[in-house]
Structure formats: structure tokens, C-alpha cells
Amino acid sequence: MAKAGRKFIKLGTGADELNMQYLPDAPDSSRVAVTQAAQTFTGEKTFAAAKVSAVPVDASDVTNKAFVEAAINAALAGLLWREPVAELCIDADTLTPSEGMRILVLDPLLAGAVPAEGDAFYGQAGKIAVYDAATPEWTFVDPVAGWALNSIADATQFTYSATEGWIVLGTTADIPDATDTVKGKVSVGAGLGVSSGNVYLKRHQETEVLTPTTGVDYVEVAKVIITALKEETIMIVAGAPGCVYGVDFTVVNDGSDDLKRISWAGLGMAGLLDNTDSVSITYWTDEA
């Protein structure tokens, strides 16, 4: 028992005792008590278990797991994922475009540069550019609030705000590639496609049941047939033997560059089919 002035202080390790050994170091290495007032401690402090219940207000405030999870869920809620872009770019002349290439056009204020007047991206800041090799031209899509997309080259995800433009959601640069035993990031490989955020098997078979028009020696399927696999197209007429490609029917263009027409003009089925027949066509396509 020690006496300080007219008050007694009990030294020890009990709940009502004072143990100077466990008081933290002050900035000048002297011993101080922890109070409810503002205090500053220097040096590394390790806590075996720590809990924070206060809601953070300032950027430097400590927060807890529940607050972080709620903030992430709120940020992700309502996001509409779009097809990824190849990269961010401000100057179309620096690109070697290919069919379907998608580019997020940078805002000059963010890029620190302005595209030359007459460049395809001039005046298109913030839009998604899509390349059409047939034209060949870039078309531009205005983003909608809530859209989210990934930039493949930057491994960065963005979401669009009507008031703030494109905002960085995060990056996958440090996430490992997925394996058959480890979770991670994946990319759309050969044979796979993405449509409106959904991955599908790009090269697959489709079957359509069609009714010929009397006097017309062909029918047309809904999707483009793969040229290299057109001879694997199967045609079956209800109630009749199987048809042979090149003998009874063939696959030709539909009047444009699309390989969609199943024709029997001048072949074995010519003049035999009308609008009372049911024709089943099975073919290979890369379309979703």
C-alpha cells in the first residue's frame, strides 16, 4: 500500500489495484495511464484481440468487419455487369483494332491529354467504343448509371455514376489465376463467349424445326453457321429418310454474307417439300 498525498493507492495486479508494469509507453517513453481523453501513442502496438463498435466518420477512423462488409455489399448492389473492354484509351489512332474490340474512352481530364481533332475518339470521353471491321468504324455506347465492367489490360473494374462518371471498383491484378483446386480469376478462352455478362459455350450445335414455303427450295436458320463445319449440318424431313449433304441439300449464304440458308435447289429434295412438311435442321454456330 502506497500513500500519495492524503490518498492511498494499492499496488498489485488485481482489478482494483495499480500495476505500473502494464501501462503503455508515452511518446517520450515515460509511463502514463490510458484515459478516455484524446491520447497519442508512438511505436508499434499489438493487440491479441480488438473490437471497434463506433461507426467511422473520418477517412482515418478505425472501422470493423461488419461496417466494411455492409459498405461492399451496398456498393455492389444493383450493378449491371457489361462485357469487358480491352483497355482504356484516349486516342484511337494508337490502336490496332479488330472486329468487336471494346474500348473505354478516357476522359481528357483524367488522361492528361486530348485526342487530336478528327480522331475517332474526339468528343467521345466516357463512352464505350466498339469496333466494326466491316464498316470499318467505331460506334459509341453511352453508359448508364449502375453499369460495371472490367478493363482486361488494366485488370481493373469500374462502375458508372451519373454524377461522377466512371469510378474504380477494384483491381484483380494481385488475384491469382484459378486452377482446378484453387479459386482465382478466370478469362474467357477459345470456344467461350460472353453476352450481357453471361458466359456461354461459343461453338455449339443448334436445332431448329422449320416449315418450308411452297415453291421455295430453301429455309433459313436463325444463327450464322460456321463455314468450316457447314458440311456437318443435318437435315431431317419428318416421315422421310435422312438427307445427305451435297446430294439432297447444301448450305449457302442468305443473300448477304451470312451463312444461314439451307437450300435443296437443283438437288435431291428439289420440288419435294411444301408448307405441309416439317424440316429439322441441326447445325454448328458460334452465336449465343
SULZI-V352494 format. One record per residue. N is the residue number from 1. SS is DSSP state (H for helix, E for strand, - for the rest). PSI is psi in radians with two decimals (none if undefined). NEAR is the number of other C-alpha atoms within 10 Angstrom. Layout:
# SULZI-V352494
n:ss:psi:near
N:SS:PSI:NEAR
N:SS:PSI:NEAR
This chain:
# SULZI-V352494
n:ss:psi:near
1:-:2.25:9
2:E:2.74:9
3:E:2.17:9
4:E:1.93:8
5:-:-2.10:6
6:-:0.10:6
7:E:2.56:8
8:E:2.43:10
9:E:2.20:13
10:-:2.11:14
11:E:2.50:13
12:-:-2.87:13
13:-:0.11:12
14:-:3.00:9
15:-:-0.55:7
16:-:0.29:10
17:-:2.75:12
18:E:2.15:14
19:-:1.81:13
20:H:-0.38:13
21:H:-0.53:9
22:H:0.12:11
23:-:2.49:13
24:-:2.83:16
25:E:2.43:16
26:-:2.97:16
27:-:-0.55:13
28:-:0.31:8
29:-:0.06:11
30:-:2.90:9
31:E:2.33:14
32:-:2.83:13
33:-:2.62:12
34:-:2.20:12
35:-:3.09:7
36:-:-0.08:6
37:-:2.96:5
38:-:2.31:6
39:-:2.68:10
40:-:2.24:6
41:-:2.42:12
42:-:2.88:11
43:-:2.81:9
44:-:2.31:5
45:-:2.22:8
46:-:2.23:7
47:-:2.20:6
48:-:-0.59:4
49:-:2.29:5
50:-:2.44:7
51:-:2.41:9
52:-:2.12:11
53:-:-0.32:11
54:-:2.55:11
55:-:2.20:11
56:-:2.50:13
57:-:-0.90:9
58:-:2.79:7
59:-:-0.48:7
60:-:0.04:7
61:-:2.50:9
62:-:2.46:12
63:-:3.12:16
64:-:3.01:14
65:H:-0.73:11
66:H:-0.71:10
67:H:-0.74:13
68:H:-0.81:11
69:H:-0.73:11
70:H:-0.67:11
71:H:-0.72:12
72:H:-0.80:11
73:H:-0.67:10
74:H:-0.64:11
75:H:-0.62:13
76:H:-0.42:14
77:-:2.30:10
78:-:0.06:12
79:-:2.41:15
80:E:1.82:16
81:E:2.29:17
82:-:2.96:17
83:-:2.52:17
84:-:2.79:20
85:E:2.66:20
86:-:-0.67:16
87:E:3.10:18
88:E:2.41:19
89:E:2.63:20
90:-:-0.33:28
91:-:1.88:17
92:H:-0.46:18
93:H:-0.24:13
94:H:-0.10:8
95:-:2.71:10
96:-:1.54:7
97:-:2.69:18
98:-:2.88:12
99:-:2.21:12
100:-:0.00:12
101:-:2.36:17
102:E:2.30:23
103:E:2.37:26
104:E:1.99:25
105:E:2.14:24
106:-:2.60:24
107:-:2.26:21
108:H:-0.56:17
109:H:-0.56:9
110:H:-0.60:9
111:H:-0.37:13
112:-:0.27:9
113:-:2.86:12
114:-:2.32:18
115:-:2.62:21
116:-:2.51:14
117:-:2.27:9
118:-:-0.31:8
119:-:2.56:14
120:-:-0.50:18
121:-:0.01:25
122:-:2.18:16
123:-:0.19:17
124:-:0.37:20
125:-:2.35:21
126:-:-0.16:22
127:-:2.87:21
128:E:2.08:20
129:E:2.36:25
130:E:2.25:20
131:E:2.29:18
132:E:1.84:16
133:-:-0.42:13
134:-:-0.51:7
135:-:-0.87:7
136:-:2.26:11
137:E:2.84:14
138:E:2.39:19
139:E:2.74:14
140:E:2.35:20
141:E:2.18:12
142:-:2.21:11
143:-:2.76:18
144:-:2.50:14
145:-:2.28:17
146:-:-0.21:18
147:E:2.56:16
148:E:2.54:25
149:E:2.89:22
150:E:2.38:24
151:E:1.98:19
152:-:-0.81:16
153:-:-0.59:11
154:-:-0.17:14
155:-:0.71:15
156:E:2.47:16
157:E:2.48:19
158:E:2.67:19
159:E:2.64:25
160:E:2.28:21
161:E:2.39:15
162:-:-0.44:10
163:-:-0.50:7
164:-:-0.04:9
165:E:-2.64:16
166:E:2.27:23
167:E:2.40:12
168:E:2.19:13
169:E:-0.68:16
170:E:-3.06:12
171:E:2.56:14
172:-:0.25:15
173:-:-0.59:13
174:-:0.02:9
175:-:2.25:12
176:-:2.78:12
177:E:2.49:13
178:-:2.58:12
179:-:-3.06:10
180:-:-0.12:6
181:-:-0.24:6
182:-:2.29:9
183:-:2.60:11
184:-:-2.87:13
185:E:2.64:13
186:-:2.79:11
187:-:2.77:9
188:-:1.92:10
189:-:-3.09:8
190:-:2.42:9
191:-:-0.12:11
192:E:2.66:15
193:E:2.90:18
194:E:2.25:15
195:E:2.04:11
196:-:0.72:10
197:-:-0.03:14
198:E:2.29:11
199:E:2.35:13
200:E:2.80:16
201:E:1.94:14
202:-:-0.86:17
203:-:1.89:16
204:E:2.95:15
205:E:2.48:14
206:E:2.55:18
207:E:2.24:15
208:E:2.48:13
209:E:2.07:15
210:E:2.75:16
211:-:2.07:17
212:-:2.76:18
213:-:2.27:14
214:-:2.25:14
215:-:-0.06:12
216:-:2.15:15
217:-:0.72:20
218:E:2.83:22
219:E:2.84:18
220:E:2.31:20
221:-:2.93:19
222:-:-0.46:11
223:-:2.79:17
224:-:2.28:19
225:E:2.44:25
226:-:2.17:20
227:H:-0.78:13
228:H:-0.30:8
229:H:0.24:11
230:H:-0.54:19
231:H:-0.15:15
232:H:0.06:14
233:-:2.39:21
234:E:2.29:19
235:E:2.18:23
236:E:2.17:16
237:E:2.21:18
238:-:2.23:12
239:-:0.07:9
240:-:2.81:9
241:-:2.82:9
242:-:2.53:12
243:-:2.60:15
244:-:2.26:17
245:E:2.36:18
246:-:-0.29:13
247:-:-0.90:12
248:-:-0.47:17
249:E:2.98:23
250:E:3.04:20
251:E:2.21:23
252:E:3.00:19
253:-:2.70:15
254:-:0.36:17
255:-:-0.28:9
256:-:-2.65:8
257:-:-0.01:9
258:-:2.28:14
259:-:1.52:19
260:-:-0.18:22
261:E:2.23:20
262:E:1.94:22
263:E:2.48:22
264:-:0.30:23
265:-:2.20:15
266:-:0.09:12
267:-:-2.99:15
268:-:-0.50:15
269:-:0.05:18
270:-:2.27:16
271:-:0.04:14
272:-:-0.28:11
273:-:2.50:20
274:-:-2.92:14
275:-:0.10:13
276:-:-0.08:10
277:-:2.69:17
278:-:2.10:16
279:E:2.15:19
280:E:2.21:15
281:E:2.17:19
282:E:2.20:17
283:E:2.89:23
284:E:2.39:23
285:E:2.76:18
286:-:-0.02:18
287:-:2.61:18
288:-:none:16
